[in-house]
């Protein structure tokens, strides 16, 4: 056979073998900073393995972390930072392979906004649990997101949701730390942020998203006394 044919066939075999090595997410069995990674993976067609413990012989320092989670390991790639992991998983997801740089940038923006919103309430929930502090944080950051959400359709204008829309689902549906914060602040998302809630509902109506949400064992899990 032609040597080039043999080389290309071997390359295809090697690629097939590498695909079988699934990325591993190391995180707690709660939503927190891991749920959007899980949603992007499941809806996007990336199969993840999960553990709450680091693999034997791998340290958090090797992954760029002083000890905090989440961490992702994918072959030689060892990384931390939840938002960076979200970007990476979205970039390798078959469902999202045809996104333009502009669409990927919008996804990155909403993933980053999710993290800003999460941290704004988490620091209150893990300290004072003060209602007025939570209301102030929600009024500040959720209003910004509400203002840039479209009245209809999905954020990137496609016929299907991408990571940006899944970030909204995370914000609206995840127990840790969002739902207890809304309860203490007495916030009705549908009344106060109607575009946010409407986009959440549109995204949940998509079969793949509904499946991911319904099958999740972490999305609604409570922890740390919240």
VEXDRENDO-678949 format. One record per residue (C-alpha): x, y, z. Coordinates in pm, 1 decimal, decimal comma. Layout:
! VEXDRENDO-678949
(r (X; Y; Z))
...
END
This chain:
! VEXDRENDO-678949
(r (0,0; 0,0; 0,0))
(r (97,9; 361,0; -47,3))
(r (310,8; 472,3; 253,9))
(r (99,7; 788,6; 285,6))
(r (-213,0; 571,2; 312,7))
(r (-50,5; 368,9; 592,1))
(r (55,5; 683,4; 780,5))
(r (-285,9; 844,1; 754,8))
(r (-460,3; 524,6; 858,8))
(r (-232,4; 495,3; 1161,8))
(r (-302,4; 859,0; 1246,6))
(r (-676,9; 791,0; 1233,6))
(r (-632,9; 489,4; 1461,4))
(r (-430,7; 693,2; 1706,9))
(r (-691,6; 965,5; 1703,9))
(r (-965,2; 709,4; 1765,1))
(r (-770,2; 569,6; 2058,1))
(r (-720,6; 917,3; 2204,9))
(r (-1091,2; 993,1; 2180,9))
(r (-1157,0; 695,2; 2409,5))
(r (-955,9; 865,2; 2685,7))
(r (-1223,8; 1072,7; 2852,8))
(r (-1152,0; 1399,0; 3032,2))
(r (-1175,9; 1363,0; 3409,8))
(r (-1339,0; 1625,7; 3628,8))
(r (-1233,1; 1637,5; 3992,1))
(r (-1489,8; 1819,7; 4202,7))
(r (-1738,7; 1782,8; 4487,4))
(r (-2075,6; 1619,1; 4425,4))
(r (-2258,9; 1952,9; 4426,5))
(r (-2337,1; 2215,5; 4162,8))
(r (-2111,2; 2500,4; 4274,1))
(r (-1830,8; 2568,2; 4027,4))
(r (-1866,6; 2230,3; 3856,4))
(r (-2221,7; 2216,2; 3724,8))
(r (-2175,5; 2432,1; 3417,1))
(r (-1879,9; 2214,7; 3316,1))
(r (-2107,9; 1910,8; 3342,1))
(r (-2390,1; 2076,9; 3147,6))
(r (-2160,6; 2189,0; 2865,5))
(r (-2011,6; 1841,4; 2843,4))
(r (-2339,2; 1651,8; 2837,3))
(r (-2524,7; 1884,3; 2601,8))
(r (-2215,9; 1931,8; 2384,0))
(r (-2141,1; 1560,4; 2351,4))
(r (-1826,6; 1530,5; 2563,4))
(r (-1814,6; 1225,9; 2789,7))
(r (-1661,1; 1308,4; 3126,9))
(r (-1551,5; 1086,3; 3407,9))
(r (-1574,9; 1229,9; 3758,0))
(r (-1407,5; 1187,2; 4092,4))
(r (-1394,3; 1375,7; 4418,6))
(r (-1030,0; 1270,7; 4463,0))
(r (-718,2; 1350,3; 4263,3))
(r (-581,0; 1060,3; 4057,1))
(r (-293,7; 874,8; 4218,2))
(r (36,8; 1041,7; 4144,2))
(r (-115,7; 1375,4; 4033,5))
(r (-103,1; 1680,4; 4260,7))
(r (-323,5; 1988,3; 4254,1))
(r (-8,0; 2198,3; 4216,3))
(r (66,8; 2027,0; 3884,3))
(r (-273,1; 2149,0; 3768,8))
(r (-207,4; 2508,7; 3873,1))
(r (-408,4; 2492,7; 4195,5))
(r (-306,1; 2550,7; 4555,7))
(r (-565,7; 2290,6; 4650,2))
(r (-899,6; 2426,7; 4534,6))
(r (-1131,4; 2250,2; 4291,6))
(r (-1249,0; 2196,1; 4017,2))
(r (-963,4; 2042,2; 3825,1))
(r (-974,4; 1882,6; 3480,7))
(r (-733,3; 1622,8; 3347,1))
(r (-742,6; 1528,2; 2980,5))
(r (-438,2; 1328,1; 2877,1))
(r (-136,6; 1553,1; 2920,7))
(r (-359,3; 1852,1; 2995,4))
(r (-388,4; 1927,1; 3366,7))
(r (-574,6; 2246,8; 3452,1))
(r (-773,1; 2431,7; 3715,8))
(r (-1005,9; 2736,5; 3717,4))
(r (-1370,0; 2656,2; 3649,5))
(r (-1421,5; 2914,5; 3376,1))
(r (-1113,6; 2801,0; 3184,7))
(r (-1237,6; 2441,3; 3210,3))
(r (-1578,4; 2548,0; 3077,8))
(r (-1412,4; 2713,8; 2778,2))
(r (-1202,0; 2405,8; 2709,7))
(r (-1488,4; 2157,0; 2730,5))
(r (-1699,1; 2376,7; 2501,0))
(r (-1407,3; 2394,2; 2254,9))
(r (-1385,3; 2013,6; 2220,8))
(r (-1761,8; 1951,6; 2220,5))
(r (-1885,5; 1805,5; 1887,9))
(r (-2215,1; 1994,1; 1920,9))
(r (-2033,0; 2327,4; 1928,3))
(r (-1761,7; 2256,7; 1668,7))
(r (-1902,2; 2500,3; 1411,3))
(r (-1929,7; 2803,8; 1637,9))
(r (-1761,6; 3119,5; 1514,6))
(r (-1502,0; 3308,9; 1720,9))
(r (-1769,8; 3569,7; 1794,7))
(r (-2011,7; 3306,2; 1922,8))
(r (-1738,8; 3145,4; 2133,3))
(r (-1656,5; 3487,1; 2276,2))
(r (-2019,3; 3537,2; 2378,6))
(r (-2019,7; 3194,9; 2543,9))
(r (-1702,1; 3288,8; 2729,9))
(r (-1860,7; 3613,7; 2843,9))
(r (-2162,9; 3438,7; 2994,5))
(r (-1951,5; 3168,5; 3158,8))
(r (-1746,3; 3445,1; 3319,8))
(r (-2060,5; 3632,1; 3424,0))
(r (-2190,0; 3313,0; 3584,0))
(r (-1875,2; 3297,1; 3794,3))
(r (-1913,0; 3663,2; 3895,8))
(r (-2273,2; 3605,0; 4001,8))
(r (-2184,2; 3284,4; 4185,0))
(r (-1904,2; 3444,2; 4384,5))
(r (-2113,1; 3750,6; 4468,8))
(r (-2366,4; 3540,2; 4659,6))
(r (-2135,4; 3259,0; 4774,8))
(r (-1923,0; 3492,6; 4985,0))
(r (-2238,5; 3606,7; 5165,7))
(r (-2389,6; 3258,2; 5197,5))
(r (-2069,8; 3124,3; 5353,8))
(r (-2041,6; 3411,6; 5601,0))
(r (-2325,3; 3634,6; 5721,8))
(r (-2616,4; 3503,3; 5509,1))
(r (-2739,3; 3861,0; 5538,0))
(r (-3056,1; 3925,4; 5338,6))
(r (-2971,6; 4286,8; 5250,4))
(r (-2622,3; 4191,9; 5129,0))
(r (-2770,8; 3922,6; 4906,3))
(r (-3033,2; 4159,1; 4766,8))
(r (-2762,5; 4417,1; 4689,0))
(r (-2548,8; 4159,6; 4507,9))
(r (-2841,6; 4022,3; 4309,0))
(r (-2966,0; 4368,6; 4215,7))
(r (-2617,8; 4465,3; 4096,5))
(r (-2508,8; 4163,7; 3895,5))
(r (-2830,9; 3993,5; 3785,0))
(r (-2958,7; 4323,2; 3643,8))
(r (-2650,5; 4346,7; 3420,8))
(r (-2716,3; 3999,9; 3282,6))
(r (-3087,8; 4067,0; 3240,3))
(r (-3012,1; 4370,5; 3024,9))
(r (-2807,6; 4173,5; 2768,3))
(r (-3035,3; 3871,2; 2731,3))
(r (-3245,6; 3860,4; 2410,9))
(r (-3623,7; 3881,3; 2428,2))
(r (-3651,3; 3558,4; 2230,3))
(r (-3433,3; 3278,7; 2099,5))
(r (-3090,2; 3184,1; 2229,9))
(r (-2798,9; 3412,4; 2310,2))
(r (-2596,7; 3331,3; 1999,0))
(r (-2900,2; 3351,2; 1770,0))
(r (-2881,5; 2983,2; 1678,3))
(r (-3156,7; 2722,9; 1672,3))
(r (-2995,3; 2545,5; 1967,6))
(r (-2847,9; 2662,1; 2300,1))
(r (-2475,4; 2697,8; 2360,1))
(r (-2265,1; 2743,4; 2673,0))
(r (-2401,5; 3094,7; 2726,7))
(r (-2758,1; 2967,0; 2758,3))
(r (-2642,8; 2681,1; 2979,4))
(r (-2480,6; 2937,0; 3209,1))
(r (-2825,0; 3089,9; 3254,9))
(r (-2970,2; 2747,8; 3339,3))
(r (-2694,1; 2705,7; 3597,5))
(r (-2778,5; 3041,0; 3755,8))
(r (-3151,4; 2971,3; 3766,4))
(r (-3155,5; 2601,6; 3857,6))
(r (-2846,6; 2512,3; 4063,1))
(r (-2900,8; 2469,8; 4433,7))
(r (-2544,3; 2549,8; 4540,6))
(r (-2519,3; 2839,6; 4598,6))
(r (-2801,2; 3005,5; 4406,6))
(r (-3133,9; 2866,8; 4530,0))
(r (-3069,8; 2924,6; 4902,8))
(r (-2958,0; 3280,2; 4819,5))
(r (-3281,4; 3348,6; 4631,2))
(r (-3480,1; 3207,6; 4922,4))
(r (-3309,8; 3421,6; 5185,6))
(r (-3330,6; 3731,8; 4964,4))
(r (-3695,3; 3650,9; 4883,5))
(r (-3623,8; 3693,6; 4512,8))
(r (-3876,1; 3573,7; 4254,8))
(r (-3659,9; 3536,9; 3942,6))
(r (-3954,2; 3534,7; 3704,1))
(r (-4093,9; 3857,9; 3844,2))
(r (-3768,0; 4046,4; 3889,1))
(r (-3569,1; 3916,0; 3591,3))
(r (-3825,3; 3801,3; 3332,2))
(r (-3582,9; 3772,0; 3037,6))
(r (-3344,3; 3560,0; 3243,9))
(r (-3622,9; 3328,3; 3352,8))
(r (-3772,3; 3309,2; 3002,6))
(r (-3436,1; 3213,0; 2851,1))
(r (-3391,4; 2952,7; 3121,4))
(r (-3730,5; 2805,3; 3035,3))
(r (-3658,1; 2806,2; 2659,7))
(r (-3328,0; 2631,6; 2717,8))
(r (-3482,1; 2372,9; 2950,6))
(r (-3737,2; 2294,0; 2678,3))
(r (-3456,6; 2159,5; 2455,9))
(r (-3448,0; 1781,2; 2480,8))
(r (-3073,7; 1746,4; 2540,8))
(r (-3079,6; 2010,1; 2812,8))
(r (-3384,4; 1863,6; 2982,7))
(r (-3212,9; 1525,3; 2983,4))
(r (-2894,3; 1667,4; 3134,7))
(r (-3086,3; 1851,0; 3405,2))
(r (-3316,5; 1560,3; 3487,7))
(r (-3029,0; 1312,2; 3506,9))
(r (-2801,2; 1534,3; 3714,0))
(r (-2726,4; 1401,6; 4062,1))
(r (-2555,9; 1725,9; 4164,5))
(r (-2767,8; 2015,6; 4035,6))
(r (-3011,6; 2018,4; 4327,0))
(r (-2780,7; 1878,4; 4596,9))
(r (-2758,0; 2077,7; 4919,3))
(r (-2435,8; 2097,8; 5120,0))
(r (-2251,9; 2287,0; 5391,8))
(r (-2569,4; 2343,0; 5588,8))
(r (-2730,2; 2562,3; 5322,0))
END
